[in-house]
Structures are given as C-alpha cells and as structure tokens.
C-alpha cells in the first residue's frame, strides 16, 4: 500500500530530528508522507525555515508507480520514477535514506543487493519491513509482498533494531 503502519511515525520522525540531514532519499514514496514529514522536521522544527524559499535540505524520492502521485510530492526536490535498484546505481550519496515498507516487495536476492547499495549511498538508513500477506492492492503488481525478513537478515549490515513487532520491524543501518 502507498502507506504504512502508524506506529512507525514517531521513531522515523525522531530519527530525522536526531540526524538533521541535509539530504534525504525516500525510497517508495507512495503518497509522499515521509517527504512531508522530513521537510517539516528538518526545515521548520530544526532550522525554523518555514517558507519554501528558505529550505536548504535536498529531499528526493523514488517511486515505481507514478499513479500514487499526490500534491504531497511537491515537497520533494526530485522524484525519480523507476525501480529503486536502477535509480540507486546512478544516484549520489545522501545523509539519510528512508525505505519504509518497501523491502518486502523485492525478491530476497534483489532486496539484499538493494540493502547493500543503500548502505553504500547513505550515512544512515532507516528500513522497515512487513511480513504480512499482501496482493492485488490498488491494481498495482508492485504491491505484492514477495519476501519475508527478520532482524537476522540485517546483522551483516551492522543494523540496530529500532522497533519490532510480530509481523514487521524497523532497523537503522549505518553507512560506510
């Protein structure tokens, strides 16, 4: 779905505030919530820059399904339409990469490659995953959950568990 469990809101926003990044990449932007929250808490909360002409951070996004476009996408400096693996291979580095409820949409082998690319392209990354069954959402084939993850999958990346639940989790991954 182009949204996520609301329990993720607080820990993700707290991490954005803690890192106060100058550049953010939101992978799988869906409706654009993370771009809006990143913009609000980086610019307004951390720097008291309330007007667009004052904004100094760069917030980019990747979305494979352009039909999700909403007015919230306007807070992004650039939105790349396409597969995250392809976009990341051509991308610059970011202070923070967010990938919230996206990993389960990748085959495990492609997901592991994506995680490694994220680690190489960011100072820090927040990754959440969902192990619930999901198919045929919004008539979008990319919404199918095709892999399952657990914290053990992230150990080689020196990940830290931030939030866990029976069927999902949120981890932080330091970059290289």
C-alpha positions in Angstrom: 0.0 0.0 0.0 1.2 3.5 -0.5 1.0 4.0 3.3 2.4 2.3 6.4 1.6 1.3 10.0 1.2 4.5 12.0 3.4 3.1 14.8 6.4 3.9 12.5 5.6 7.6 12.5 7.2 8.5 15.8 10.5 6.6 15.6 11.1 7.7 12.0 10.4 11.4 12.8 12.6 11.1 15.9 15.4 9.7 13.8 15.0 12.5 11.2 15.3 15.1 14.0 18.3 13.4 15.6 20.2 13.2 12.4 19.0 16.6 11.0 20.2 15.5 7.5 21.0 17.9 4.7 19.9 15.3 2.1 17.3 12.6 2.3 16.2 9.9 -0.2 12.8 8.4 0.3 12.6 5.1 -1.5 9.0 4.1 -2.3 7.4 7.4 -1.6 3.8 6.2 -2.1 1.6 9.2 -1.2 4.5 11.3 0.0 4.1 11.3 3.7 7.8 10.8 4.5 8.8 13.7 2.3 6.3 16.0 4.0 7.5 14.9 7.5 11.2 15.1 6.6 10.6 18.6 5.1 8.7 19.7 8.2 11.0 18.4 10.8 14.3 19.3 9.0 13.3 22.8 7.8 10.7 24.0 10.3 11.5 22.1 13.5 15.3 22.0 13.4 16.0 25.3 11.5 12.9 27.5 11.8 12.8 27.7 8.0 9.1 27.8 7.3 9.0 29.1 3.7 9.9 27.2 0.6 12.4 29.8 -0.5 14.3 29.3 2.8 14.6 25.5 2.5 18.2 24.3 2.4 17.9 20.5 2.6 17.5 18.3 -0.5 14.7 15.7 -0.3 14.5 13.3 -3.3 12.2 10.3 -3.7 11.9 7.2 -5.8 8.6 5.7 -6.8 7.9 2.9 -9.2 4.2 3.5 -9.5 3.5 7.0 -10.7 -0.2 6.7 -10.2 0.4 7.3 -6.5 1.3 11.0 -7.2 -0.4 13.4 -4.8 0.2 17.1 -4.1 2.5 16.0 -1.2 5.0 15.0 -3.9 5.6 18.8 -4.4 7.8 18.9 -1.2 10.4 16.7 -3.0 13.2 18.3 -4.9 13.2 15.5 -7.4 11.1 12.3 -7.8 12.7 9.5 -9.8 10.2 7.2 -11.4 11.5 3.6 -11.7 13.0 0.6 -9.9 15.0 1.6 -6.8 17.9 -0.6 -7.7 18.3 1.1 -11.1 17.9 4.6 -9.6 20.3 4.0 -6.7 23.0 2.7 -9.0 23.1 6.1 -10.7 22.5 8.1 -7.5 24.5 10.5 -5.4 25.1 9.9 -1.7 22.5 11.0 0.9 22.8 11.8 4.6 19.7 9.7 5.3 17.8 7.1 3.2 14.3 6.1 4.2 12.8 2.9 2.9 9.6 2.3 4.8 7.5 -0.8 3.9 9.2 -1.4 0.6 11.7 -4.2 1.1 9.1 -7.0 1.2 8.2 -6.0 -2.4 11.6 -7.3 -3.6 12.7 -10.9 -4.1 15.2 -11.7 -1.3 18.3 -11.7 -3.5 17.4 -8.3 -5.1 16.5 -7.0 -1.6 19.9 -7.9 -0.3 21.6 -6.1 -3.2 19.3 -3.1 -2.6 20.3 -3.0 1.1 24.0 -3.1 0.2 23.5 -0.2 -2.2 21.6 1.8 0.4 24.4 1.3 2.9 27.0 2.5 0.3 24.9 5.5 -0.6 24.0 6.8 2.8 25.4 8.0 6.1 22.5 6.3 7.8 19.4 4.4 6.6 16.0 3.6 8.2 14.5 0.4 6.8 11.2 -1.1 7.7 9.7 -4.3 6.5 6.3 -6.1 6.8 5.8 -9.8 6.8 2.1 -9.7 6.3 0.5 -11.2 3.3 -0.5 -8.7 0.6 -1.5 -9.0 -3.0 -3.5 -7.0 -5.6 -3.5 -3.6 -3.8 -4.6 -0.7 -6.0 -4.4 -3.0 -9.0 -0.6 -2.5 -8.7 1.5 -5.6 -9.2 4.4 -3.9 -7.3 2.4 -4.0 -4.1 2.6 -7.8 -3.7 4.7 -8.9 -0.8 7.1 -11.4 -2.2 9.7 -11.8 0.5 9.9 -12.1 4.3 12.5 -10.6 6.5 13.7 -10.7 10.1 16.4 -8.9 12.1 18.9 -11.7 11.3 18.9 -10.6 7.7 20.3 -7.2 8.7 23.1 -8.3 11.0 25.8 -8.3 8.3 24.9 -4.6 7.8 25.6 -3.8 11.4 21.9 -2.8 11.8 20.3 -1.8 15.1 16.8 -2.8 15.9 14.6 0.2 16.5 11.1 -1.2 16.6 9.9 -4.8 16.3 6.5 -6.4 16.1 5.4 -10.0 15.3 4.9 -9.2 11.7 7.2 -6.2 11.0 10.2 -4.3 12.1 12.2 -1.1 11.8 16.0 -1.1 11.7 18.7 1.5 11.4 21.7 0.9 9.3 24.9 2.9 9.4 26.5 3.7 6.1 30.1 3.1 5.1 
